[in-house]
Amino acid sequence: MAKIAVVGSGISGISSAYYLSKKHEVDIFESSHRIGGHTHTVTVEDSNERGVSIDTGFIVFNEKNYQGFIEFLKELDVSYTDSDMSFSVKDDDNQFFFGSDFPKGLFAKKSHLIKPSFYKLLLGMHRFNNQCVSDSKTGMSDTVTLADYIVLNKISRNVVENYILPMTSAIWSVSFEQSLRFPMRSFIQFWMNHELLEIGGGLQWKTIGGGSKNYIDKAMPFISGKIFTNTKIQKIEQHNTSIRVLGETVDSPYDAVIVATHADDAKKLINTEFMLAYNLLDKWKYSINHAYLHTDARFMPPRKPAWCSWNLSKPPKGSFEKPTCVTYWMNRLQPLNTDDNFFLSLNPSVEVLPEKVKKKITYTHPIMTKSAMDTQTALKKINENERVVFCGSYFGHGFHEDAFQSGMNAVNCLENTLSDRGIK
Ligand SMILES: Cc1cc2nc3c(=O)[nH]c(=O)nc-3n(C[C@H](O)[C@H](O)[C@H](O)COP(=O)(O)OP(=O)(O)OC[C@H]3O[C@@H](n4cnc5c(N)ncnc54)[C@H](O)[C@@H]3O)c2cc1C
């Protein structure tokens, strides 16, 4: 039996700690006061003073692309229910808005019925999607960015600004400008896997009833060692016989360590001994997103038929480098036991009315540039034959299944290393 430390308690840390706990003694170190990282359900009061549990980080998944995570939920006996991934765009500069529900959302603004530019937008969306599907079959160079692709295919500004950039910046929590730097090959692969290129079709999305925190609560009793919250790890040192994990209140030897933090935090923990890992982790930058849970409906499209699960407010002209404001309508995403409307806005474009704010949280999200994504194969490779291994959503596209799979990669690599050293 080995003594293993897991640093970070998001899905990558929790899942690896859970599976390693079946054989080994596993301690978890978490800098925050709570376990879960981006899995963050909060309970707030509605106007009837009833508690409502709402997800403010990870919310939705699907059965096609989240198979590992779903197996984990089944093992923990956590049930899930249908969600909805409808999408709206509003542009306050031009009093323009639409929702993806047909016909009530698309034509929530009545003038769209007779506006040729709106029909051109719908046609352009359809053409862009078809073009991506056909280009996925012929292959594409690694160096082509979304911006290059837009220029090469002469995609109209109408489609770029009212469809492609809103969707991209909402999915990856980045600005319009950062979206343009996204590597096109990965972009198409992700959109195809998630059936985002099929207008009117698409996947049945799921959510955990009562909040995603439910799976964390079910997994925690199975962790074999101690759980340290409010414990920020500052250094990991490799010695001949052990790995030392160091923090203000910690100085403990372990046989192996899983670093399940974001790449930029992981980089701060290691010294020159881990030069290769350091250089790979160094390529990753993160966008800062301020999330407000609130009841201020001004962030939604002006007419209710256009209200969707995801609602993007276009940044004003000339500020495409600013973080994009996306508002989740939590009542449509989750089965909430309340008649009040709750919204989660990332990077609100105007101040949320203070009396309507229920909670404010800051999250960071990996920025998917080509130079960052180019490190992913090497990152998996450096986990082999090592006693300090890395995982997190940055091993994939930045989502929950990516983080889960990276945790499983870390577990497998560590099991092999330990067994080579005679530890079963
Ligand atoms: C608002 C929002 C909504 C999202 N919605 C979805 C969604 O619906 N579906 C989906 O698939 N994905 C979604 N994602 C993305 C997904 O939640 C994440 O990709 C995934 O959960 C990240 O898991 P992780 O284990 O890599 O990192 P995290 O969950 O961020 O965990 C890392 C942990 O490491 C801790 N840590 C950092 N440094 C240290 C240190 N020095 N010592 C100790 N602990 C440390 C942190 O406090 C944190 O708890 C969303 C993300 C956000 C922000």
Ligand as a Chemical Component Dictionary entry (heavy atoms), coordinates in Angstrom:
data_LIG
# 
_chem_comp.id                   LIG 
_chem_comp.type                 NON-POLYMER 
_chem_comp.pdbx_formal_charge   0 
_chem_comp.three_letter_code    LIG 
# 
loop_
_chem_comp_atom.comp_id 
_chem_comp_atom.atom_id 
_chem_comp_atom.alt_atom_id 
_chem_comp_atom.type_symbol 
_chem_comp_atom.charge 
_chem_comp_atom.model_Cartn_x 
_chem_comp_atom.model_Cartn_y 
_chem_comp_atom.model_Cartn_z 
_chem_comp_atom.pdbx_ordinal 
LIG C1  C1  C 0 -18.887 28.778 -14.414 1  
LIG C2  C2  C 0 -18.415 27.476 -14.994 2  
LIG C3  C3  C 0 -19.337 26.611 -15.567 3  
LIG C4  C4  C 0 -18.914 25.381 -16.096 4  
LIG N1  N1  N 0 -19.852 24.542 -16.624 5  
LIG C5  C5  C 0 -19.471 23.347 -17.112 6  
LIG C6  C6  C 0 -20.439 22.431 -17.594 7  
LIG O1  O1  O 0 -21.637 22.698 -17.511 8  
LIG N2  N2  N 0 -19.992 21.247 -18.111 9  
LIG C7  C7  C 0 -18.656 20.919 -18.180 10 
LIG O2  O2  O 0 -18.324 19.827 -18.656 11 
LIG N3  N3  N 0 -17.736 21.764 -17.706 12 
LIG C8  C8  C 0 -18.093 22.956 -17.179 13 
LIG N4  N4  N 0 -17.147 23.819 -16.679 14 
LIG C9  C9  C 0 -15.745 23.407 -16.694 15 
LIG C10 C10 C 0 -15.490 22.324 -15.628 16 
LIG O3  O3  O 0 -16.226 22.596 -14.477 17 
LIG C11 C11 C 0 -14.049 22.240 -15.309 18 
LIG O4  O4  O 0 -13.335 22.033 -16.448 19 
LIG C12 C12 C 0 -13.655 21.099 -14.348 20 
LIG O5  O5  O 0 -14.627 20.933 -13.367 21 
LIG C13 C13 C 0 -12.313 21.450 -13.775 22 
LIG O6  O6  O 0 -11.887 20.422 -12.920 23 
LIG P1  P1  P 0 -10.381 20.400 -12.425 24 
LIG O7  O7  O 0 -10.263 19.234 -11.493 25 
LIG O8  O8  O 0 -9.448  20.439 -13.580 26 
LIG O9  O9  O 0 -10.138 21.801 -11.671 27 
LIG P2  P2  P 0 -10.902 22.522 -10.484 28 
LIG O10 O10 O 0 -12.269 22.027 -10.325 29 
LIG O11 O11 O 0 -10.715 23.978 -10.698 30 
LIG O12 O12 O 0 -10.070 22.078 -9.184  31 
LIG C14 C14 C 0 -8.754  22.541 -8.904  32 
LIG C15 C15 C 0 -8.654  22.655 -7.388  33 
LIG O13 O13 O 0 -7.282  22.853 -7.026  34 
LIG C16 C16 C 0 -7.262  23.710 -5.882  35 
LIG N5  N5  N 0 -5.895  24.268 -5.747  36 
LIG C17 C17 C 0 -5.269  25.123 -6.600  37 
LIG N6  N6  N 0 -4.023  25.393 -6.144  38 
LIG C18 C18 C 0 -3.868  24.675 -4.990  39 
LIG C19 C19 C 0 -2.781  24.531 -4.054  40 
LIG N7  N7  N 0 -1.631  25.183 -4.243  41 
LIG N8  N8  N 0 -2.958  23.726 -2.978  42 
LIG C20 C20 C 0 -4.129  23.057 -2.794  43 
LIG N9  N9  N 0 -5.204  23.173 -3.651  44 
LIG C21 C21 C 0 -5.055  23.959 -4.734  45 
LIG C22 C22 C 0 -8.334  24.747 -6.221  46 
LIG O14 O14 O 0 -8.757  25.450 -5.093  47 
LIG C23 C23 C 0 -9.424  23.851 -6.831  48 
LIG O15 O15 O 0 -10.326 23.400 -5.844  49 
LIG C24 C24 C 0 -17.536 25.028 -16.095 50 
LIG C25 C25 C 0 -16.612 25.903 -15.509 51 
LIG C26 C26 C 0 -17.039 27.095 -14.960 52 
LIG C27 C27 C 0 -16.035 28.008 -14.324 53 
# 
loop_
_chem_comp_bond.comp_id 
_chem_comp_bond.atom_id_1 
_chem_comp_bond.atom_id_2 
_chem_comp_bond.value_order 
_chem_comp_bond.pdbx_ordinal 
LIG C1  C2  SING 1  
LIG C2  C3  SING 2  
LIG C2  C26 DOUB 3  
LIG C3  C4  DOUB 4  
LIG C4  N1  SING 5  
LIG C4  C24 SING 6  
LIG N1  C5  DOUB 7  
LIG C5  C6  SING 8  
LIG C5  C8  SING 9  
LIG C6  O1  DOUB 10 
LIG C6  N2  SING 11 
LIG N2  C7  SING 12 
LIG C7  O2  DOUB 13 
LIG C7  N3  SING 14 
LIG N3  C8  DOUB 15 
LIG C8  N4  SING 16 
LIG N4  C9  SING 17 
LIG N4  C24 SING 18 
LIG C9  C10 SING 19 
LIG C10 O3  SING 20 
LIG C10 C11 SING 21 
LIG C11 O4  SING 22 
LIG C11 C12 SING 23 
LIG C12 O5  SING 24 
LIG C12 C13 SING 25 
LIG C13 O6  SING 26 
LIG O6  P1  SING 27 
LIG P1  O7  DOUB 28 
LIG P1  O8  SING 29 
LIG P1  O9  SING 30 
LIG O9  P2  SING 31 
LIG P2  O10 DOUB 32 
LIG P2  O11 SING 33 
LIG P2  O12 SING 34 
LIG O12 C14 SING 35 
LIG C14 C15 SING 36 
LIG C15 O13 SING 37 
LIG C15 C23 SING 38 
LIG O13 C16 SING 39 
LIG C16 N5  SING 40 
LIG C16 C22 SING 41 
LIG N5  C17 SING 42 
LIG N5  C21 SING 43 
LIG C17 N6  DOUB 44 
LIG N6  C18 SING 45 
LIG C18 C19 SING 46 
LIG C18 C21 DOUB 47 
LIG C19 N7  SING 48 
LIG C19 N8  DOUB 49 
LIG N8  C20 SING 50 
LIG C20 N9  DOUB 51 
LIG N9  C21 SING 52 
LIG C22 O14 SING 53 
LIG C22 C23 SING 54 
LIG C23 O15 SING 55 
LIG C24 C25 DOUB 56 
LIG C25 C26 SING 57 
LIG C26 C27 SING 58 
# 
